[in-house]
Structures are given as C-alpha cells and as structure tokens.
Amino acid sequence: MPSPLYLAVSLDVEEECLFSGRYASRAPAMKNIACLARLEPLLARGIRPTLFCAYSALVDEASRDSLNRLRERVEFGGHLHHWNTPPLSLNGTGADLSDFTRSVSSAAVPSRLMAAKLTNLFSAGSNFCGAPVTSFRMGRWDLRREHWPMLARAGVLCDASVRPLHCAAKNAAGPDHFYAPSDPYWVQTEGRRIFEIPLTVTPLVRCMPHLFSTLSDRAGRLARAGLKNWGALALLPVQHPFRLMQLVTRLFASRGGRVLSLTWHSSEMMPGGAPHMPDIGAVTRLMDKISRYIDWLYNNWSVRSCTMSELRDALGASTPVPCAARAGDWTIRHAGQAV
C-alpha cells in the first residue's frame, strides 16, 4: 500500500450569491448555512472538517444555530470576505466599501481597514466559539504578502489561503501563489510562525512550472496565469469530475505529497445557492462524488483525516520553512530571503 496520506477537508461557510458577480455589502442571504446538515454522512465516517466561517455566518442567529449542531465534530476557522466584513469604511483610509456590489481585490483595501476587518472577524469567531479562532482562509484565495503580519498579530496559527500554481495576470486582479510549495510549510513573520496548508494542486507535467522562470517578468506572469486552465489540476470537487480527482491524487502522492487539501463552499450544498448548483440533483451529485472520492481514497491509501489545527499538531515538527524561493505572495521576505 502507498505511503500514508493526511486529508484536510474544509468548507468556506459564507453568504449566498458569491458566484453571481454581485456581492452584498449588507444583510446577505444566509439560508445555505442550514445545508451544512448534508455533511452528516461524511462526519459519520470520521471526516474531521474545518469550517472557515465568514463574519456573516458567525453573527447571523439562524446560521449560528446550524453551526452549533456541528460544534463537537468540526473546527471553526475565520474566513475574511473583505467586501462585507465591517467596518466598511474607516476614517483616514480613503476607502469606502459601503456601496460595494462588484468584485474588488484585497490589494485595494488599505492596511488599516484590512486590520480592522480582521479584528472584527476574529472577535466574532471568539464570541461564537468561546475561545480564540486560530485557523484562517482569505476569501477568493486573495492573500497578499502584506497580510501575513496582520494574520500573525491576529493570532492565526494555521492558514489555508494559498493556491499553488495560481496567479492573476495582473497584480490588481489577484495574488501570485504560483511557486508556493504543494505541501504544508511554515511562514515566519512578526516573530511568530504560521503553519500554511495550501490547496492541493499539481501540474500535469512535473517540470513544466520551472520552464516559466526563463521568461521576462511580464511574459512569465502571463504564462503562469494561464497554466491553471490547461496544465494543472486542483483538488476542487466542484470543478473536476471524479476521474480527474483521482488523477490529481495519484500524481500528487507519486511525487511525494503527503497532505491532501479538499475544499468546497457551503452555498454549493444548497439547491440554487450558486449558478452551477441549480437544483437538488446537482447538489446530490456533488455530495455523492465527494463521498465516492473519500471511499476510493481510503481503499487505496492509509488516510488520516485532520482539522487544520490537528494537522499542525501532527506535522508541525517535521514541516520545513522554505529557505529560498521565487517571488510571490505566498510567503514574506526578510533581508532579501523568503522564509
């Protein structure tokens, strides 16, 4: 039997309409949170998910009731949606998101305003959990280099915001996580360490990403931005059929990967909660595919399912700090080196 694998299952637990191109800054619809009850068959099999909860889910009374039913079997983390997490404006920042209805990059949010949003998110999380929330994921994988110190100051111990082999064509459109490691690693900032658990992504041809390093900055970024469309696979069950989920797992494990990070959204568990989930049939097919994948995984590997915090405890001592790496938002630089 192949080497043991760790399975980190996570869900972004959040408001509805996030795939429609319009983003409510106030009073978003939250009925999808009740559909977390569909996790029950996975929980009964011993899956230990981390639920990355947006501010909207943590403060909505009905959503809190749904989350409370899962409290003993999941980890709760924070999930920042900067477009509707208060404050929507802050004196002196030159930014106001109060009428925000379209996508905006996290890079456009001034640091003081972003820090205030993180404070409110983690305060809501601590209020709900009765203890500090220490795991985090940035909305839309939009984690930038300047955010790492903010996360450390907020008490984040585990992060799951990095998507390897992924970058936007322009900095304003999204971060550059292209050269991030595919397995967990440590990020050092503010005199502290954050355990990064990246999304599982693997290239179809192992050496392909390194070919882009010979290109100019602009050409290289354009080439890297396109790879996700034709040369890389991510463990995203909404995007890939079962056979491709098997393929990414086989490739990843055969190349020495040891942590599989599998994720989807709460709104994808509600009929009509997203454009690609129009009815109960679509939701049922998604959940059946996830269950089938987990069965296949356990039948072919020795697998341990862990929350993000449990994974940090299990692997932290044997996990490296990248000592020299290419530029990007997936880590932070000190004295000219990435660490």
C-alpha positions as MATLAB code, in Angstrom:
seq = 'MPSPLYLAVSLDVEEECLFSGRYASRAPAMKNIACLARLEPLLARGIRPTLFCAYSALVDEASRDSLNRLRERVEFGGHLHHWNTPPLSLNGTGADLSDFTRSVSSAAVPSRLMAAKLTNLFSAGSNFCGAPVTSFRMGRWDLRREHWPMLARAGVLCDASVRPLHCAAKNAAGPDHFYAPSDPYWVQTEGRRIFEIPLTVTPLVRCMPHLFSTLSDRAGRLARAGLKNWGALALLPVQHPFRLMQLVTRLFASRGGRVLSLTWHSSEMMPGGAPHMPDIGAVTRLMDKISRYIDWLYNNWSVRSCTMSELRDALGASTPVPCAARAGDWTIRHAGQAV';
ca = [
       0.000    0.000    0.000;
       1.331    3.525   -0.777;
       2.658    5.838    1.943;
       0.118    7.282    4.421;
      -1.735   10.455    3.466;
      -3.332   13.154    5.581;
      -6.691   14.520    4.462;
      -7.606   18.127    5.308;
     -11.260   18.731    4.383;
     -12.514   22.308    4.595;
     -15.545   24.353    3.639;
     -15.914   28.075    3.154;
     -19.055   28.809    5.182;
     -20.475   32.029    3.874;
     -23.370   34.012    2.457;
     -25.102   33.262   -0.836;
     -24.758   34.854   -4.301;
     -20.958   34.820   -4.317;
     -20.773   33.365   -7.817;
     -23.176   35.831   -9.398;
     -20.727   38.724   -9.875;
     -22.526   40.931   -7.349;
     -21.579   40.978   -3.685;
     -23.908   42.321   -0.997;
     -22.140   44.588    1.474;
     -25.037   44.392    3.956;
     -27.638   41.818    5.069;
     -26.631   38.969    2.725;
     -28.822   35.873    2.334;
     -27.723   33.088    4.698;
     -30.146   30.177    4.180;
     -27.372   27.993    2.748;
     -25.798   27.505    6.185;
     -28.617   25.135    7.173;
     -27.463   22.844    4.353;
     -24.336   22.004    6.336;
     -26.519   19.183    7.676;
     -25.581   17.402    4.428;
     -22.135   16.834    5.990;
     -23.586   14.227    8.341;
     -22.654   11.138    6.228;
     -19.048   12.374    5.992;
     -18.838   13.140    9.703;
     -20.199    9.680   10.490;
     -17.258    8.202    8.564;
     -14.740   10.088   10.694;
     -14.030   13.045    8.421;
     -12.758   15.984   10.503;
     -13.500   19.182    8.554;
     -12.521   22.758    9.254;
     -15.337   25.220    8.621;
     -13.899   28.587    7.604;
     -16.729   30.892    8.664;
     -17.291   34.355    7.232;
     -18.339   37.169    9.549;
     -21.877   36.957    8.163;
     -22.176   33.313    9.271;
     -20.759   33.996   12.721;
     -23.210   36.775   13.597;
     -26.430   35.541   11.951;
     -28.628   33.882   14.583;
     -30.014   31.102   12.377;
     -26.548   30.362   10.990;
     -25.119   30.123   14.499;
     -27.805   27.584   15.379;
     -26.812   25.442   12.375;
     -23.131   25.713   13.242;
     -23.786   24.832   16.875;
     -25.144   21.450   15.825;
     -21.700   20.606   14.426;
     -19.626   22.113   17.210;
     -18.250   18.878   18.686;
     -17.145   17.362   15.361;
     -15.529   20.212   13.429;
     -13.015   23.014   13.808;
     -14.217   26.573   13.273;
     -11.891   28.953   11.462;
     -12.189   32.502   10.176;
     -12.886   33.375    6.528;
     -12.457   37.017    5.540;
     -14.819   38.497    2.975;
     -13.410   41.997    2.921;
     -16.324   43.300    0.865;
     -18.870   42.898    3.672;
     -16.963   42.377    6.915;
     -17.234   45.562    8.980;
     -16.039   48.214    9.088;
     -16.995   49.070    5.522;
     -15.125   52.354    5.826;
     -12.570   53.842    8.182;
     -11.660   57.472    8.583;
      -8.339   58.278    7.024;
      -8.051   55.197    4.814;
      -9.518   56.748    1.689;
     -11.680   53.659    1.146;
     -15.393   53.061    1.480;
     -16.989   49.703    0.653;
     -20.462   50.632    1.882;
     -21.946   50.584   -1.625;
     -19.745   47.817   -2.940;
     -21.541   45.492   -5.358;
     -18.741   44.228   -7.591;
     -15.547   42.300   -7.064;
     -12.656   44.242   -5.583;
      -9.154   42.997   -4.919;
      -7.878   42.764   -1.362;
      -4.882   44.782   -2.571;
      -7.221   47.766   -2.923;
      -8.148   47.681    0.769;
      -5.858   49.943    2.865;
      -3.926   48.168    5.600;
      -5.680   49.952    8.482;
      -9.078   48.992    7.110;
      -7.995   45.393    6.468;
      -6.610   45.086   10.005;
      -9.887   46.407   11.430;
     -11.848   43.855    9.417;
      -9.653   41.025   10.687;
     -10.156   42.244   14.250;
     -13.938   42.139   13.841;
     -13.854   38.727   12.154;
     -11.787   37.116   14.898;
     -13.780   38.846   17.618;
     -16.977   37.369   16.150;
     -15.290   33.977   15.926;
     -14.112   34.061   19.533;
     -17.544   35.191   20.673;
     -19.186   32.252   18.923;
     -16.620   29.601   19.846;
     -15.929   30.760   23.390;
     -12.210   30.546   22.591;
      -9.790   32.185   20.130;
     -10.127   31.183   16.481;
      -6.668   30.305   15.166;
      -7.230   28.929   11.630;
      -7.913   31.197    8.667;
      -8.615   31.408    4.957;
      -8.756   34.601    2.896;
     -11.761   34.950    0.615;
     -11.102   34.114   -3.058;
      -7.551   32.938   -2.179;
      -6.699   36.663   -2.259;
      -3.925   36.583    0.339;
      -1.134   39.097   -0.315;
       2.335   39.340    1.152;
       1.365   42.382    3.202;
      -1.343   40.391    5.001;
       0.952   37.888    6.724;
       1.970   40.264    9.562;
      -1.709   41.118   10.125;
      -2.564   37.425   10.446;
       0.242   36.870   12.937;
      -0.926   39.802   15.052;
      -4.497   38.449   14.932;
      -3.309   35.168   16.459;
      -3.535   32.968   13.362;
      -1.642   29.700   13.817;
      -2.826   27.896   10.660;
      -3.600   29.404    7.266;
      -5.190   27.781    4.217;
      -5.266   30.710    1.771;
      -2.548   29.687   -0.666;
      -3.327   28.112   -4.040;
      -0.101   26.859   -5.680;
       0.369   27.167   -9.466;
      -2.150   30.007   -9.448;
      -1.631   33.685  -10.159;
      -3.528   36.509  -11.795;
      -2.282   38.113  -14.999;
      -2.045   41.467  -13.169;
      -1.371   42.182   -9.521;
      -4.570   44.223   -9.208;
      -6.616   41.203  -10.264;
      -5.226   38.737   -7.735;
      -2.173   37.400   -5.874;
       0.739   35.351   -7.164;
       0.921   31.991   -5.387;
       2.453   30.193   -8.331;
       5.685   28.915   -6.787;
       4.246   28.021   -3.388;
       5.075   24.532   -2.092;
       2.349   21.955   -2.604;
       2.649   20.512    0.915;
       2.466   22.410    4.246;
       5.230   24.812    5.210;
       5.950   27.443    7.846;
       5.775   31.196    7.309;
       7.725   33.343    9.782;
       6.575   36.892   10.419;
       6.301   39.275   13.362;
       8.488   36.929   15.374;
       5.862   34.187   15.045;
       5.178   31.190   12.814;
       2.086   30.392   10.772;
       1.517   26.847    9.518;
       0.431   27.086    5.876;
      -1.737   24.290    4.450;
      -2.034   25.019    0.719;
      -4.757   23.760   -1.580;
      -3.699   20.537   -3.302;
      -2.637   21.488   -6.837;
      -0.292   19.565   -9.101;
       0.994   20.110  -12.660;
       0.213   17.514  -15.300;
       3.914   17.555  -16.243;
       6.111   17.872  -13.185;
       8.846   20.092  -14.673;
       6.502   22.450  -16.515;
       6.294   25.263  -13.896;
      10.062   25.667  -13.854;
      10.127   26.446  -17.581;
       8.454   29.805  -16.900;
      11.412   31.034  -14.844;
      13.351   31.891  -18.022;
      10.699   34.355  -19.228;
      10.607   38.080  -18.568;
       8.557   39.316  -15.619;
       5.509   40.287  -17.678;
       5.631   37.320  -20.047;
       6.314   34.990  -17.157;
       3.306   36.220  -15.202;
       1.029   35.868  -18.222;
       2.292   32.319  -18.790;
       1.858   31.404  -15.132;
      -1.646   32.838  -15.098;
      -2.685   30.552  -17.931;
      -1.313   27.280  -16.562;
      -4.305   26.651  -14.285;
      -6.521   26.440  -17.363;
      -4.653   23.672  -19.143;
      -1.623   22.369  -17.254;
      -2.563   21.986  -13.576;
      -5.232   20.207  -11.544;
      -6.606   21.257   -8.152;
      -8.486   19.108   -5.666;
     -11.730   21.056   -6.127;
     -14.669   18.648   -6.469;
     -16.946   21.293   -7.965;
     -14.542   21.884  -10.868;
     -13.336   18.369  -11.656;
     -15.085   15.054  -12.364;
     -14.277   12.020  -10.259;
     -11.659   10.679  -12.676;
      -9.662   13.913  -12.565;
      -9.864   13.964   -8.763;
      -8.318   10.512   -8.852;
      -5.646   11.714  -11.268;
      -4.577   14.723   -9.212;
      -4.377   12.492   -6.140;
      -2.261    9.853   -7.866;
       0.101   12.458   -9.341;
       0.405   14.330   -6.060;
       1.068   11.217   -3.990;
       3.514    9.740   -6.506;
       5.581   12.954   -6.299;
       5.899   12.725   -2.521;
       2.891   14.792   -1.450;
       1.565   13.839    1.958;
      -1.309   16.263    2.719;
      -4.431   16.379    0.549;
      -6.423   19.595    0.921;
     -10.001   19.155   -0.356;
     -12.447   22.073   -0.232;
     -15.797   23.439   -1.391;
     -18.383   26.078   -0.333;
     -21.455   25.951    1.889;
     -23.501   27.620   -0.861;
     -22.686   24.684   -3.155;
     -24.659   22.426   -0.823;
     -27.914   24.337   -1.338;
     -30.072   23.966   -4.456;
     -29.873   27.332   -6.203;
     -27.122   28.526   -3.864;
     -24.753   29.008   -6.796;
     -25.247   29.186  -10.570;
     -23.585   25.793  -11.023;
     -25.830   24.212   -8.347;
     -29.256   24.951   -9.831;
     -31.233   22.129   -8.205;
     -31.180   19.266   -5.722;
     -29.887   16.930   -8.417;
     -26.716   18.974   -8.850;
     -26.150   19.121   -5.085;
     -26.726   15.382   -4.714;
     -24.251   14.623   -7.499;
     -21.615   16.805   -5.825;
     -22.014   15.200   -2.406;
     -22.099   11.709   -3.942;
     -18.885   12.468   -5.828;
     -17.166   13.653   -2.648;
     -18.309   10.536   -0.782;
     -17.191    8.286   -3.608;
     -13.810   10.013   -3.712;
     -13.278    9.578    0.018;
     -14.213    5.894   -0.227;
     -11.716    5.442   -3.061;
      -9.051    7.304   -1.106;
      -9.449    5.143    1.997;
      -9.448    1.979   -0.102;
      -6.109    2.828   -1.710;
      -4.110    4.644    0.990;
      -3.721    4.705    4.713;
      -5.524    8.004    5.405;
      -5.835   10.179    8.494;
      -8.463   12.949    8.398;
      -7.481   16.044   10.398;
      -8.717   19.544   11.040;
      -6.241   22.305   10.224;
      -5.178   22.612   13.862;
      -4.816   18.846   14.237;
      -2.638   18.788   11.140;
      -0.409   21.484   12.583;
      -0.002   19.454   15.766;
       0.702   16.247   13.844;
       3.163   17.575   11.259;
       4.481   20.866   12.575;
       7.711   19.441   13.957;
       8.645   17.844   10.609;
       7.498   20.684    8.345;
      10.095   22.959    6.697;
      10.424   26.709    6.394;
      11.203   27.490    2.722;
      14.685   28.997    2.786;
      14.947   30.351   -0.763;
      12.102   30.777   -3.188;
      10.820   32.822   -6.077;
       8.835   35.995   -5.615;
       5.169   35.819   -4.789;
       2.513   36.465   -2.195;
       2.679   33.001   -0.675;
       5.304   33.962    1.920;
       7.086   37.027    3.262;
      10.614   38.240    2.689;
      13.174   39.162    5.319;
      16.624   40.528    4.499;
      16.252   39.571    0.854;
      15.221   35.976    1.501;
      11.875   34.229    1.502;
      11.202   32.397    4.740;
];
